[in-house]
């Protein structure tokens, strides 16, 4: 697994927040078409996040929860990135000795 750099973590946060915001914004417009728009977006988000921060158990349940109608409106990608990076961020913020 590649070590997560501060830049990768920032990109992961931006991606997760962006995907969650896009899904929330598209729901009223797409309605029943959200399955055809959201699912490929969720699959892509999981793949890119996996690439950016490495594999973490939080990615799989997040993807599965995104398959449930209306639950997909919860910002699960943002929560997953928080779970993945909560300890990694503290390591990058500590001054080196």
Buried (B, 14 or more C-beta within 10 A) or exposed (E): EEEBEEEBBEBBBEBBBEBBEBBEEBBEEBEEEBEEBBBEBBEEBBEBBBEBBBEBEBBEEBBEBBEEEEEBBBBBBBBBBBBBBEEBBEEEEEEEE
